[in-house]
């Protein structure tokens, strides 16, 4: 037995010597597959978070509910695979989440998530040794549906992996400024891909074409959208003239989002609080269009609106102590423009806070086209973004 053990050890020593001479070592190739690739799953938290997102540790899924929310990252390798997870809104094409994928800045995917989950394979169109950028964005709004992003599985050739082992995936760099836009259907891009006579579905909604995202792009700024169609400050849209106290933005301002449907693990996206740790440099508020359906031109109701708006400004300031604030209105309805301006002046008088302005948008021109339910077209949104961009540059010198 001793002789056999000695022979076995000698064989191992000889094999080790051979491996040493050939430049190999024990276990070196265990992390590579038969194709010579390294395959590893990374958390979506490794990516840059766009807008408000919520990571659920148990399921390892990052949830995106609000318009324009998503992730942005770069990777080294051949491809990245991930799985998109739907909430219960996927069963209706009217409500299923619409999303887009950009590879190296080009939109390569634009679809609705009409199944409970969908696997994405995102190939690097260039060389594996060059970084490839991926951006996954939720185009539709929060109320109808949310979308989850699973782990990011990246396939990297051996030599590329060796050269970039500690940086296979990295968040895209932050831009100089971050703008938070608070709004309603206009900010959501409601019906922007439809005609006035069409019926609304999430397939016709694209926040990236609305004035907010376009303004952020013009200013080369990051953005976060907090917007809900039909919502207001003291009243959501109403066709009866009675106050709608259900659909109010202030009720959900501290949430990751709001949705009428459930997440797969139970609960709703509004169960998740937003921590406000990532502070914007500017907050733009475009609310009042839906409140006008309640107030009309009634002076008492308009004063009620102004008072409610002033209180909401105090909440926004408490959550964003150093941000400049711009209050806007007027694209679809001008009824409450003066009342909004009054709310800003009352807020300044009550608090002494002068880091806030009111800006009135030009009313939409039907010659520029109309989206579904009289909503602004892409052309109108472009014009609105030009005015807002100029205002920001003039005031803040960006």
MARLUM-755980 format. One record per residue (C-alpha): residue in one letter; x, y, z. Coordinates in steps of 0.001 Angstrom, whole numbers, plus 500000, padded with zeros to 6 digits. Layout:
MARLUM-755980
   type        X        Y        Z
      a        X        Y        Z
...
***
This chain:
MARLUM-755980
   type        X        Y        Z
      x   500000   500000   500000
      x   502827   502382   500793
      x   504380   501641   497390
      x   501086   502408   495572
      x   500662   505657   497474
      x   504185   506678   496556
      x   503596   505882   492880
      x   500317   507868   492941
      x   502001   510864   494483
      x   504827   510648   492010
      x   502332   510635   489141
      x   500695   513756   490508
      x   504054   515477   490852
      x   504973   514585   487278
      x   501594   515894   486026
      x   502058   519095   487963
      x   505504   519551   486447
      x   504073   519103   482952
      x   501323   521647   483652
      x   503906   524066   485006
      x   505990   523719   481859
      x   502969   524398   479655
      x   501943   527450   481666
      x   498741   525856   483033
      x   497546   525531   486589
      x   495033   523384   488387
      x   491407   524423   487947
      x   492159   527415   485722
      x   489533   526524   483105
      x   486782   525537   485478
      x   485136   528951   485135
      x   484924   528671   481338
      x   482515   526526   479330
      x   483281   524267   476378
      x   483214   527269   474042
      x   485823   529023   476136
      x   483327   531583   477473
      x   482725   532828   480981
      x   479009   533006   481829
      x   477928   534829   484958
      x   474695   536305   486293
      x   474805   539814   487743
      x   472165   541645   489742
      x   470270   544393   487865
      x   471410   546571   490757
      x   474796   546601   489021
      x   473214   548815   486378
      x   472459   552503   486620
      x   468898   552980   487829
      x   466763   555301   485697
      x   463930   556899   487613
      x   462367   555152   490577
      x   463025   551413   490791
      x   462648   548818   493537
      x   464803   545700   493958
      x   463149   542697   495598
      x   465880   540624   497182
      x   463840   537426   497537
      x   462986   537174   493845
      x   466123   539005   492614
      x   463896   541161   490410
      x   464150   544910   489892
      x   460691   546438   489469
      x   460061   549429   487209
      x   456578   550935   487272
      x   456698   554635   486451
      x   456998   555937   482905
      x   460569   556064   481652
      x   462007   553991   484494
      x   464578   551290   483781
      x   468295   550491   483759
      x   471381   551557   481821
      x   474728   549730   481814
      x   477764   548663   479822
      x   479211   545178   479538
      x   482136   543346   477969
      x   481229   540194   476129
      x   479289   538522   473360
      x   475783   538926   474744
      x   473628   539696   477733
      x   470542   537682   478606
      x   467822   538696   481013
      x   464207   537903   481785
      x   461414   540441   481901
      x   458759   539669   484492
      x   455166   540896   484210
      x   452703   541777   486921
      x   449060   540793   486556
      x   448484   543512   483943
      x   449968   541357   481174
      x   446686   539519   480574
      x   445215   542595   478837
      x   446801   544074   475717
      x   445179   547351   476676
      x   447168   547420   479917
      x   450288   545299   479283
      x   453541   547165   479859
      x   455302   548570   476819
      x   459093   548595   476905
      x   462066   549425   474706
      x   465648   548184   474574
      x   468520   550273   473251
      x   471846   548704   472245
      x   474664   551204   471767
      x   472071   553976   471625
      x   469877   552364   468951
      x   466345   551185   469776
      x   466378   547489   468900
      x   463274   546285   470750
      x   459861   547952   471160
      x   457151   545653   472435
      x   454497   544914   475013
      x   455025   542300   477684
      x   451972   540160   476907
      x   453151   537040   478728
      x   454031   536367   482344
      x   457733   536462   481508
      x   459903   536928   478454
      x   463571   536091   477924
      x   465717   538633   476114
      x   469011   537873   474400
      x   470869   541093   473640
      x   473838   540509   471368
      x   476807   542837   471261
      x   476828   544093   467636
      x   480512   544973   467889
      x   483603   543243   469206
      x   483417   541410   472534
      x   486468   543326   473746
      x   484676   546651   473267
      x   482083   547833   475808
      x   478462   547484   474719
      x   475789   549737   476234
      x   472327   548429   477111
      x   469332   550506   478149
      x   465990   548918   479091
      x   463166   551444   479484
      x   459505   551110   480437
      x   457631   553284   477949
      x   454132   553021   479417
      x   452841   554311   482728
      x   452489   552868   486188
      x   448739   552639   486747
      x   448123   549810   484259
      x   451233   547698   484790
      x   454774   547353   486078
      x   457680   545401   484621
      x   460395   543440   486397
      x   463984   542930   485224
      x   465705   539726   486292
      x   469390   538901   486628
      x   471726   539947   483813
      x   473590   536879   482482
      x   476652   537932   480491
      x   478653   535660   478186
      x   482297   536754   477838
      x   485163   535103   475874
      x   488064   533872   478000
      x   490651   536475   477031
      x   488183   539337   477317
      x   487127   538085   480730
      x   490740   537907   481887
      x   491339   541502   480765
      x   488153   542932   482309
      x   487387   540504   485114
      x   486564   543231   487630
      x   484516   545321   485204
      x   482462   542941   483039
      x   479415   545050   483883
      x   479282   548646   485053
      x   476570   551275   485422
      x   476499   553920   482735
      x   478014   557150   484086
      x   475741   559712   485698
      x   475188   562918   483811
      x   475920   566315   485300
      x   472313   567054   486244
      x   469226   565114   487337
      x   465701   566415   486733
      x   462564   565041   488373
      x   459372   565635   486384
      x   456062   565407   488253
      x   453004   565297   486040
      x   449982   563649   484513
      x   449174   562052   481146
      x   451109   564706   479225
      x   454320   563735   480993
      x   453468   560042   480488
      x   453273   560461   476717
      x   449652   559297   476750
      x   448369   558402   473289
      x   451387   559976   471604
      x   451667   557113   469110
      x   447988   557172   468200
      x   445467   559388   466448
      x   442840   561487   468201
      x   440030   559071   467337
      x   441901   555932   468490
      x   441178   554133   471732
      x   443903   554312   474354
      x   446123   551365   475174
      x   449587   551209   476677
      x   450840   550300   473177
      x   450265   553944   472164
      x   452127   555432   475128
      x   455808   556401   474917
      x   457237   558646   477618
      x   460510   559078   475736
      x   458680   561191   473121
      x   457013   563481   475668
      x   458371   566931   476561
      x   460010   565766   479824
      x   462349   563129   478392
      x   463003   565299   475341
      x   463971   568217   477593
      x   466333   565999   479596
      x   467926   564837   476354
      x   468387   568398   475108
      x   470076   569319   478394
      x   472090   566064   478514
      x   470581   565411   481941
      x   469346   562304   483728
      x   465629   562210   484520
      x   463049   560654   486803
      x   459336   560757   485950
      x   456588   560693   488584
      x   453417   560860   486515
      x   449952   559339   486288
      x   447293   559880   483630
      x   444168   561605   484913
      x   445777   562610   488211
      x   445787   566042   489807
      x   446684   568000   492924
      x   443288   568227   494640
      x   441176   566396   492055
      x   441814   563847   489387
      x   439938   564045   486105
      x   436165   564028   486522
      x   433435   564011   483905
      x   430726   564839   486456
      x   432146   567998   487989
      x   432386   566253   491354
      x   435780   566233   493036
      x   437849   563109   492358
      x   439912   562636   495516
      x   441198   559203   494501
      x   443520   560097   491636
      x   445900   562511   493333
      x   449650   562752   492758
      x   450441   563945   496328
      x   449038   560654   497716
      x   451696   558652   495922
      x   454617   561045   495766
      x   456598   559044   498339
      x   455995   555705   496546
      x   457997   553860   493899
      x   454808   553985   491831
      x   451114   553194   491868
      x   449354   550412   490004
      x   445925   548831   489963
      x   447394   545345   489471
      x   449436   542942   491601
      x   453048   541801   491497
      x   453652   538042   491025
      x   454773   537600   494643
      x   451706   539466   495907
      x   451315   543059   496943
      x   451484   546122   494725
      x   454227   548478   493660
      x   452849   551217   495939
      x   453818   549065   498911
      x   457417   550125   498196
      x   458467   553536   499498
      x   460898   555766   497638
      x   463852   556827   499788
      x   464721   560115   498009
      x   468429   559347   498473
      x   469179   560360   494893
      x   468460   564071   494878
      x   467509   565986   491722
      x   469013   569338   490834
      x   465665   570446   489417
      x   462026   569459   489911
      x   459541   570322   487148
      x   455841   570093   488061
      x   453221   569995   485304
      x   449898   569485   487107
      x   446503   571177   487008
      x   445077   570005   483705
      x   442915   567380   485404
      x   442078   569565   488407
      x   440465   571996   485952
      x   437750   569443   485184
      x   436659   569919   488806
      x   437358   573600   489399
      x   436249   574936   486002
      x   436274   578728   486424
      x   434710   578671   489900
      x   436729   581141   491989
      x   436213   579273   495256
      x   437392   575986   493765
      x   440311   577692   492056
      x   441453   579123   495414
      x   441056   575638   496889
      x   443321   574342   494140
      x   445920   577060   494762
      x   445964   576254   498484
      x   446351   572535   497804
      x   449119   573201   495294
      x   450984   575357   497832
      x   450844   572541   500369
      x   452149   570074   497795
      x   455063   572404   497069
      x   455977   572216   500756
      x   456062   568418   500482
      x   458204   568546   497355
      x   460606   570963   499029
      x   460847   568819   502168
      x   461860   565828   500050
      x   464177   567845   497777
      x   465681   570582   499950
      x   468219   571902   497452
      x   466466   571496   494115
      x   465270   574354   491955
      x   461536   574019   491204
      x   459663   575011   488049
      x   455852   574869   488011
      x   454341   574643   484540
      x   450922   574357   482917
      x   449042   575242   479765
      x   449595   572688   476987
      x   446083   571193   477044
      x   444209   573592   479306
      x   444945   577092   480614
      x   442112   577334   483175
      x   444389   577025   486208
      x   447502   578794   484954
      x   446845   581931   487019
      x   445899   579826   490050
      x   449149   577867   489734
      x   451134   581099   489531
      x   449249   582283   492632
      x   450127   579040   494431
      x   453811   579640   493714
      x   453635   583230   494977
      x   451773   582112   498128
      x   454399   579434   498718
      x   457203   581985   498349
      x   455441   584360   500736
      x   454790   581659   503356
      x   458211   580022   503252
      x   460617   582650   501970
      x   461830   580108   499425
      x   462788   581905   496222
      x   464320   578900   494432
      x   461113   578369   492452
      x   459537   579781   489281
      x   456314   579515   487276
      x   456451   578993   483502
      x   453418   578934   481238
      x   453470   576570   478267
      x   451964   577598   474949
      x   448648   575898   474194
      x   448793   573073   471684
      x   447929   573827   468067
      x   445731   571232   466336
      x   447746   571890   463160
      x   450628   570108   464896
      x   448509   566991   465226
      x   446660   565479   468158
      x   447174   562261   470012
      x   444467   560079   471522
      x   441791   561935   473529
      x   443094   565362   472448
      x   446519   564744   473953
      x   449585   566534   472565
      x   451390   565065   469595
      x   455117   564405   469383
      x   455492   567720   467521
      x   453698   569624   470278
      x   455902   567947   472868
      x   458988   568968   470917
      x   457821   572589   470955
      x   457095   572396   474691
      x   460538   570970   475353
      x   462158   573816   473411
      x   460443   576398   475597
      x   461210   574556   478838
      x   464829   573945   477829
      x   465332   577622   477049
      x   463742   578602   480377
      x   466020   576251   482321
      x   469136   577438   480512
      x   468235   581070   481081
      x   467452   580635   484790
      x   469919   577969   485900
      x   472647   578592   483318
      x   472939   574927   482388
***
